[in-house]
Amino acid sequence: MSNNKPSKYMISICMITYNHEFYIESAIRGVLAQQTNFDIELLISNDNSNDQTHQKILSLTKNLPRNITLSYFNQEKNLGMMSNFIFALEHCKGKYIALLDGDDYWTDPLKLQKQVDFLEENLDYNICFHNMQIKDESKNLLLEDTITREVENSTTSVDLAKGNFIHTPSVVLRNNFTIPDWFHQSPIGDWVLYMLAIKDKKIKKIEEVLGVYRSHGSSVWSLKTEKYRLEKTLNAYELVFHYNQYDSLTTNVLEEKINYFKKSLNKNSLEQKKSIIQRIAKKLFK
């Protein structure tokens, strides 16, 4: 995290990983291929993986390009995804931070240069992201992104308050924020981080596809029930709403979304109760 001291690194790549032995090579090779006119810190926090992720990281980072320095943390015990994410963020020393999970990868060697150049020239923007392709691991297919919603090339906290539209491995943000204590309580890391980082600035979208987001069955979030996802999203929105100050438009959107999630949860609970009653009735009147 930024400590207000000049850093020799223009950017820190914040890579968290856990049991990514089959994916980590693509992630690291995409980093090593980056062509920049500035120095890069590759910060990897391996959350005590119990597969061959650690060994692969050591092998792949033996010989690094001159512009890349490795900061590697192999956790002695499993921290959990959110705590590992916060740990990694707090150790990033670059002027900017690029996010990259160990199971995703970049495809354009000029990705970082393009994003940093934009942010250096446009001080009214705090976040820059780009389009991504989706890799369906079950079918081994590269697909167009149908996960995130379409937005304009320039957006604000009002748009972000309506919901996340940024894939984690596409984002570069200014390292000029601090992680508050309440962030540890959030069940969602990426969107909440963006809401912290944006402040009163804007978000830039680069139309080019510069990376790949993997969609696979081991995704923790996708395996959860709709009720669980609604509860956790509501929790994240309430934390952002209560602990931050935004303009009136953003605040109104956050309130509307909170009310929407509460209504959806109530509706979800009623439908579940009806379903249980119907199943009991069928058994009673067979």
N, C-alpha and C positions, 0 to 999 in steps of 0.2 A: 504494500500500500504506500501511497505517497506520504513522505515525511517532510515535504517542502524543501528538501535538499536536491541540488542538481544530480541527475543520474547519468552514468556513462551509457546507459541503455535507452535508446529511443522508445523501444517497446519490449514488454514482457509477454511471452506466450504462456498463458495460464492453462496448463494441461492437467486435468485430474483423471485418474484411471483406476479401474478395479476389475481384475479378471478379464483383461482385454488382449490376451495372448494372440488371438486370431486377427485382431484389428490394429494393434498398436504400431505395427510396422508401417502401414499406410499413413497413419497420423504423423509419425516422426519423419518419414521420407518427404511428406508434403511440406514440413517445416524446413528440412535441410535443403530443399529445392528453392527456397525463397531467395530472390535476388534483390538486395537492398543497398542503399548508400549509407546505411546506419547500422549500429550494433544492436543485436537482439539478445535478450535473455530467454532461454527456453527453460521454464520452470515446470517441473513435473512432480506431482505428489501422488505416489502410488499407495493406495489405501490398504496396505497389507494384503495384496492379492495372494491367493492360494494356488495359482496356476503358474505359468512360465512368463508372466508379464515382466517381472523384475529382471530376469535373465535377458529377455529380449531388449529391454531398455538399455541395459549395460552394453550389449553387443552393438546396438544401432547407434549409440552415442560415443563410441570409441574415438572416431575421427570426425570432428566437427569442422565446418567451414570457419574461416577466421572471424567472420562477423557474428558468430553464434557462440554464446557461453551457456553451459548447462548448470542449472541449480536443481539437483535431484534430491527428493525426500522420499525415502522408502519407509513408510510408517511402521513402527514396531507393533502396533495394534490397530485394528480396524476402527476408524473414527466415525464412519457413516458418511454418506454422500454429502450432506449439507456441511458438516463440520470440516470435512476434507476440502470442500470448495472454499470455505471461509479461510482455512489455514493457507491455502494456495494464494488466494487473493491478497492476504495480509503480508505475504512474503514477496510480492511482485515489486520490483524496484524501478521499472521503466516509466517513462513519461506517459506512455499509453499501455493499455492492456488488451491483448487479443485472447479470446476464449476458444479453447479447442478440447473437447472431450476425447479420450483415448480411443473411441470407436468411430470417430468421424475423421474426415481428411480434406485437405485443400488440393485443388487441381491447377491453380494458376500461380506460377512462380513470382508474379508481380502483385499478388493479392495485398500483402502488407504494405508495399511501397505505394500502391494506389490509395489505400485508405489513410495512411499516415500523411501523404501529400495533401489529401483533401482537408483533413483536420488541421494541419499546420497552416493552411491558407484560409480557413474559414473558422474563425474563433467563436462564431455564434452557434456552432454545432459541437455537441459533446459526445455524440454516438454516430458511428458510421457502420452500415451493414450492407450485405449484398445478397443476391439471389443464390439459391442452392438447388442442387438436384437431390432427389431421394433415392437411396439404394434399398430396394426390397430384398433383404438377405434371404428370405425363404424361397424367392424365385430367381435370385441373382440377376435382378434387372435394375437398370437406371431409369428413373421416372421423373417427370416434371413434378414440381412442388405443388401438391394439392393440400398440404397440411396448414400452411399459413395463409392468411387473407391478404388480398392485394391492397396496397396503400400507395399514396403519392410518393414522389421522390424526396419530398421534404415534409416531415411531420413533427408534431410537438407532443408534450405530455398529455394533451387532450386525447389524441389518437391512441397513445400507448395505454391510457387509462381504460380504454374500451376493450383491451385484451392484447395479449402478446402477438406480434407479427414478425418477430426476429428469431431466426434459428441461431442457437448458441454459437456454433462454429463460424458464423458469418460476421460476428460483431468485433469491432475495435472501439474502445472508449477511453476517454481521458482519465488518467489516474489522479484525479483531484477530489476524490470523495473519501469518506471514512465509513467503515462498517460499524453501525451502532449495535448496542447490546441486544436490542429486540430482534435483529436480523437472525439471530440464532434460533428464534422461535418460529421463523417462517418455514412452512412446508415447501415453498417454491423459491428457488434461488435466482434463476435468470431474470424473470420479469421484475421481481422486486429489486434486483440489482440495477436494472435499467431505470426504474422509477427513482432510485437514489441518485444515479449518475447523471440523469438528464438535467436536473435542477431547472433553471429557467432558459435552457438552451434548446436546440433542435436536433432532429435525427435525420441523417442523410442515408438514402437508399441508392446503392449502385446497381444498375439493372443487369450487369453481367453475372453469369453463373461462375463462381470462383471456388466452389467446394461441394462436398457431398455429405449429406446427413444420412446415417444408416438407420433403417427401420428394421428392428428385429424383435423376436419374441421375448427377449430377456429385459425389455424396457420395463422398469419398475412402475412407472406411471400408467402405461397402457394396460397393465395387468390388474389394476385396481377397478373397483366398481364405480358406477356413475355417482352414487351417493358419496363415496369416499372422495372422489375428485372434486365434487361440488363443495364438500365441507372444507377441504384443504384450500381450495381457491378462495372461498369466502374468508377463511382465516388470514390468508395472505393480503387480501384486499383491505380487511379491517386493520391490519397492522400498518399498512402503507397510509391508509386514511387517517389514523389516529396519531401517528408519529411524524408526519410530514406536513409541510405547508406548501400548497400549490395555488395557482390562480383560481378564480371562482369557477371558470368553465371546467377545469380539470377536477376540482373538488365535487362539482355537481355530477360529473360522469361517474366518479368513484362511488358516490352515494347511490346513484341509480343502479350501478352494477351490484352493489352490496344488497340492495333491496331485491334485485332480480334473483340473486343466488339464494337468498332466504326463502323467497316464494317457490323457487324450483325445488329446494330441499323439502319444504312442507308438502308440495305436490308429490314428490318422490315418496315421502313417508306414507301419505294417504294411499297411493297406488300399491305400495308394498303391503299395507294392512288389508286392502281389498283382496289382493292376491292370496294372502294367507287365509282369509275368511272363506274365499271361494274354494280353496283346496280342502279346508276342513269340512265345508258343506258337502263336497263331492264324496268324501269318505263316509260322512254320516248317512247320506241318502242314497248309497249304492244299492 
